[in-house]
Amino acid sequence: MKIRIPRHDLLDSVNRAKTVVSSKTALPILSHILLETRENAVRLSATDLKVSIECTVDCTVEEPGALTVSSQRLAMILSELPDADVTLSLGENNVIHLTCGRIQTRLFSMAPEEFPPIRTFDNIEPLVFPQEILRKMFTKTSFAICTDQARYNLTGLLVEIQDGRLTVVATDGRRMSVCMERENVPQGANIKVIIPGKMIGELERLLGNDGEVSVYLDEAQTAFSFGNTRLVTALIEGNFPNYEVVIPKKHDKEAVINTAAFIEAVRRTRTMTNDKFNNVRFILSSGMLQLKVVTPEVGEYEEELNIEYDGESVDIAFNPDFLLDILRNVDSEMVCLILKDMTSPGIVKPFTEASVDSYINVVMPIRL
């Protein structure tokens, strides 16, 4: 194998691919990227056996073939080279010769045959979505994905299409985020899968605001293909909680608050909490929201916000980080805080004129 390619193009593709590579792996080949020539192009593949990525980039193919190379080592070398064409060739004993101008480097590699195959999804009809829609829906919910491997079925994002509606849901047992969309949803589709959190993170990073993404699904795996990139992952097996049952239906205390002002106030309260006492009291009364923090060995904090509310008083405590995660993803000027009492979960959602909610967050309170 021998190719010639602009340094910047190769580095960009290596950086895109190497994010799925695990820093600690029992299989040395998994620390490598596989490069395979195509007609006037080279395809870079990386995998940790759970999530795989393929990136294709144009180049001059002088000799077709394949090679593997350490992803971290190649990225470090390329980042220090001058901005010129790079030549990569595979010599005897799996030694890679890398040339850039008068710079010559030799890298030891492993046989391409050792690299695990990546699922192709031939003969499966894809579902097609605008990239922007999926990226926004994933970003609005992924912060609530559970990181506790003991609750494996919650360590991913539920993606459901039913009756022409796309719904994505994440929960870690203490909070739940639900985002729904009806526009640009493939008609007739009926799916319900759990996509691992690592895959969702890669998609958030790589999906753009333009173009479409093709989604391939079977019983055990899924692939997302867009531009010159394709990502493949195994699906999470298990049952996801019934999110519709979790959303409270009988809450009657609804306050409307300026989103920007609410974010600033909650951020200020966060400065007075610590890891052991990370809670803020939110006291609703007519026309006012009072935020209070009392942290042993730190101090006390109190702030008042003018709000739209005319109902009974309620005193409840929340983790401020949970609220900030939600509020940063609310794109309306005003936000609704809906409560029942101090022990029932609260609802946070955008305040809009639409009669149908498309973004709902449920947060469990902290007992005082």
C-alpha positions in Angstrom: 0.0 0.0 0.0 1.1 3.5 -0.8 -0.9 6.8 -0.7 -0.2 10.5 -0.9 -2.5 12.8 0.9 -2.5 16.4 2.3 -1.4 16.3 6.0 -4.4 18.4 7.2 -6.9 16.1 5.5 -5.3 13.0 7.0 -5.0 14.5 10.5 -8.6 15.6 10.4 -9.8 12.1 9.6 -7.5 10.5 12.2 -8.7 12.8 14.9 -12.3 12.1 13.9 -11.8 8.3 14.0 -9.6 8.0 17.1 -12.1 9.2 19.6 -13.7 5.8 19.7 -10.4 4.1 20.5 -10.1 3.0 24.1 -7.1 4.1 26.0 -7.0 0.8 27.8 -7.6 -2.4 25.9 -6.6 -6.0 26.2 -6.3 -6.3 22.4 -3.4 -4.3 21.0 -5.1 -4.1 17.5 -7.9 -2.0 19.0 -5.4 0.8 19.6 -4.8 1.0 15.9 -6.6 2.6 13.0 -7.1 0.5 9.8 -6.4 2.3 6.5 -7.8 0.7 3.4 -7.5 2.2 -0.1 -10.5 2.8 -2.3 -10.6 4.3 -5.8 -8.9 7.7 -5.3 -9.6 7.5 -1.6 -8.6 5.9 1.7 -11.0 4.7 4.4 -10.0 4.9 8.1 -11.7 2.6 10.5 -11.5 2.5 14.3 -13.4 0.4 16.9 -13.5 -0.6 20.6 -15.8 -3.6 19.6 -18.9 -1.7 20.8 -18.7 1.5 18.7 -17.0 1.6 15.3 -16.3 4.5 13.0 -15.3 4.7 9.3 -14.1 7.9 7.6 -13.4 8.2 3.9 -11.0 10.9 2.6 -9.8 11.6 -0.9 -6.1 10.9 -1.7 -3.8 9.7 -4.4 -3.5 5.9 -4.4 -0.1 4.9 -5.8 -0.4 1.2 -4.6 -3.7 -0.2 -3.3 -3.7 -2.1 -0.1 -4.3 -1.8 3.7 -2.3 -1.1 6.9 -2.9 -0.5 10.5 -1.2 2.2 12.6 -1.4 3.4 16.2 -4.1 6.1 16.3 -2.5 8.1 19.0 1.0 7.9 17.6 -0.1 8.9 14.1 -2.2 11.8 15.4 0.8 13.1 17.4 3.2 12.9 14.4 0.8 14.5 11.9 0.1 17.4 14.3 3.8 18.3 14.4 4.5 18.0 10.6 4.6 20.9 8.2 1.4 21.5 6.2 2.4 19.6 3.0 1.6 16.3 1.4 2.3 13.1 3.4 3.2 9.8 1.8 2.3 6.6 3.7 3.6 3.2 2.5 3.7 -0.3 3.9 7.0 -2.1 3.7 8.3 -5.4 4.9 7.6 -6.8 8.4 4.6 -4.4 8.6 6.9 -1.3 8.9 5.1 1.9 7.8 7.2 4.6 6.0 5.8 8.1 6.5 7.4 10.9 4.5 6.6 14.6 4.5 9.1 16.7 2.6 12.6 15.9 4.0 11.1 14.3 7.1 11.1 10.5 7.2 9.5 8.3 9.9 9.2 4.6 10.3 6.4 3.1 12.4 5.9 -0.4 13.5 2.4 -1.7 12.9 0.2 -4.9 13.0 -1.2 -7.0 10.2 -4.5 -5.6 8.7 -6.0 -9.0 8.9 -6.1 -8.8 12.7 -8.4 -5.8 12.6 -12.0 -6.8 13.6 -14.6 -6.6 10.7 -17.2 -3.8 10.9 -20.8 -4.6 10.1 -21.9 -3.4 6.6 -25.8 -3.5 6.8 -26.2 -4.6 3.2 -29.8 -5.1 2.0 -31.2 -3.0 4.9 -33.4 0.0 3.9 -32.3 3.1 5.9 -34.4 5.6 7.7 -33.4 9.1 6.6 -33.5 12.2 8.9 -32.1 15.7 8.8 -28.8 15.7 10.7 -29.8 18.9 12.6 -32.9 17.3 14.1 -31.2 14.3 15.5 -28.2 16.3 16.8 -30.5 18.7 18.6 -32.7 16.0 20.1 -29.7 14.0 21.3 -28.1 17.2 22.8 -31.3 18.1 24.6 -31.6 14.7 26.4 -28.2 13.0 26.6 -27.1 14.7 29.8 -29.6 12.5 31.7 -28.1 9.2 30.4 -27.2 7.0 33.3 -23.4 6.3 33.8 -23.9 3.5 36.3 -23.1 0.2 34.5 -25.1 -1.7 37.2 -28.2 -0.1 35.5 -27.1 -1.1 32.0 -30.5 -0.7 30.3 -30.4 3.0 31.3 -26.8 3.7 29.9 -28.2 4.7 26.5 -30.8 6.8 24.9 -34.2 5.4 24.0 -35.1 6.1 20.4 -38.7 5.4 19.5 -40.8 6.0 16.3 -44.5 5.5 16.6 -47.5 7.0 14.8 -45.3 9.4 12.9 -43.6 10.8 16.0 -39.9 10.5 16.9 -39.2 10.4 20.7 -35.9 10.2 22.4 -35.7 9.6 26.2 -32.9 9.5 28.7 -33.0 8.8 32.5 -30.7 8.0 35.3 -33.4 7.3 37.9 -33.2 10.8 39.4 -34.2 12.8 36.3 -35.7 12.1 32.9 -35.5 14.1 29.7 -38.0 13.6 26.8 -37.8 15.3 23.4 -40.4 14.7 20.6 -40.5 15.6 16.9 -43.2 15.1 14.2 -41.6 16.9 11.3 -39.3 15.0 8.9 -40.1 11.7 10.5 -40.2 8.7 8.1 -43.8 7.7 7.8 -44.8 4.1 8.5 -41.7 3.4 10.7 -42.2 1.7 14.0 -39.1 1.2 16.1 -38.0 1.1 19.7 -34.3 0.8 20.5 -31.7 1.8 23.1 -28.5 3.4 21.6 -25.4 3.4 23.9 -24.4 6.7 25.5 -20.9 6.6 23.8 -22.5 6.3 20.4 -24.8 9.3 21.2 -21.8 11.3 22.3 -20.0 10.6 19.0 -23.1 11.6 17.0 -23.5 14.8 18.9 -19.9 15.6 18.0 -20.0 14.7 14.4 -23.6 15.5 13.1 -23.9 18.9 11.5 -26.7 21.4 10.8 -26.9 20.6 7.1 -27.5 17.4 5.1 -29.2 14.1 6.0 -28.2 11.0 8.0 -29.2 7.5 7.0 -30.0 5.2 10.0 -29.7 1.4 9.5 -31.3 -0.9 12.1 -31.6 -4.6 12.9 -32.3 -6.5 16.0 -28.8 -6.1 17.5 -27.0 -3.2 15.8 -27.4 0.2 14.2 -25.4 2.4 11.9 -25.5 6.1 11.2 -24.1 7.2 7.8 -23.6 10.8 6.8 -21.2 12.7 4.5 -17.9 10.7 4.5 -18.6 9.1 7.9 -20.3 6.0 9.1 -20.7 4.9 12.8 -21.8 1.4 13.9 -22.8 0.2 17.4 -24.4 -2.7 19.2 -27.8 -1.8 20.7 -28.4 -2.1 24.4 -30.6 -5.1 25.3 -33.2 -4.8 28.0 -36.3 -2.9 28.9 -36.5 0.9 29.2 -38.9 2.5 31.7 -42.3 3.6 30.5 -41.5 7.3 30.2 -45.2 8.3 29.7 -46.0 6.9 33.2 -43.1 8.7 34.8 -44.3 12.2 33.6 -46.6 13.6 36.3 -50.1 14.4 35.2 -51.7 16.1 38.2 -49.3 18.9 39.0 -51.2 22.2 39.6 -48.6 24.8 40.5 -47.1 26.3 37.4 -44.6 29.2 37.5 -43.3 31.0 34.4 -39.8 32.3 34.7 -37.4 34.1 32.4 -34.9 31.5 31.2 -31.8 33.6 31.2 -32.5 35.0 34.6 -33.2 31.6 36.0 -29.9 30.2 34.7 -27.9 33.0 36.2 -29.6 32.7 39.6 -29.1 28.9 39.7 -25.5 29.3 38.7 -24.9 31.7 41.5 -26.5 29.3 44.0 -24.1 26.6 42.8 -21.1 28.6 44.0 -22.4 28.1 47.6 -22.9 24.3 47.5 -20.4 21.5 47.7 -20.2 17.8 46.7 -21.7 16.7 50.0 -24.5 19.4 50.2 -25.4 20.0 46.6 -29.0 21.2 46.9 -30.9 24.4 46.6 -34.4 25.3 48.0 -36.9 26.8 45.6 -39.7 28.5 47.4 -42.7 29.5 45.2 -45.0 32.2 46.3 -47.3 34.7 44.6 -45.2 36.5 42.0 -41.9 35.4 43.4 -39.3 32.6 43.5 -36.9 32.5 46.4 -33.7 30.5 46.1 -31.9 29.5 49.3 -28.7 27.6 50.0 -27.4 26.6 53.5 -24.2 24.7 53.3 -22.3 23.7 56.5 -18.8 25.1 56.7 -19.4 27.2 53.6 -22.2 29.6 54.3 -25.6 30.8 53.2 -27.1 32.3 50.0 -30.5 33.8 49.2 -31.9 35.4 46.0 -35.4 36.4 44.8 -36.7 36.4 41.2 -39.9 37.9 39.9 -42.0 35.3 38.2 -45.5 34.7 36.8 -47.2 32.7 39.5 -50.4 33.0 41.5 -51.0 30.0 43.6 -50.3 28.3 46.9 -46.8 28.4 48.3 -44.5 25.4 47.9 -41.0 24.7 49.2 -38.9 22.2 47.3 -35.2 21.4 46.9 -33.4 20.3 43.8 -29.8 19.5 42.7 -28.8 22.7 40.9 -26.7 20.9 38.4 -29.7 18.9 37.2 -31.6 22.2 36.6 -28.7 23.8 34.8 -28.4 20.8 32.5 -32.0 21.3 31.5 -32.1 25.1 31.3 -29.0 25.3 29.0 -31.1 23.3 26.5 -34.2 25.4 26.7 -34.3 27.6 23.7 -37.5 29.6 24.6 -37.3 33.0 26.4 -39.5 31.7 29.2 -39.5 28.4 31.0 -42.1 26.6 33.1 -41.5 25.1 36.5 -44.4 22.9 37.4 -44.8 21.4 41.0 -47.2 19.6 43.2 -45.6 19.5 46.6 -42.2 19.2 48.2 -41.9 15.4 47.8 -43.2 15.0 44.2 -41.0 15.3 41.1 -40.9 18.7 39.4 -41.4 19.3 35.7 -39.3 21.8 33.7 -40.2 22.6 30.1 -40.2 25.5 27.7 -43.0 28.0 27.8 -44.5 28.2 24.4 -47.9 29.0 22.8 -48.0 25.4 21.2 -50.6 23.1 22.8 -48.3 20.1 22.4 -45.2 19.8 24.5 -42.1 18.7 22.5 -39.5 18.9 25.4 -40.3 17.8 28.9 -37.9 17.2 31.9 -38.8 15.5 35.1 -36.5 16.0 38.2 -36.7 14.3 41.5 -36.6 16.5 44.6 -34.1 16.3 47.4 -35.6 15.6 50.8 -34.6 18.3 53.3 
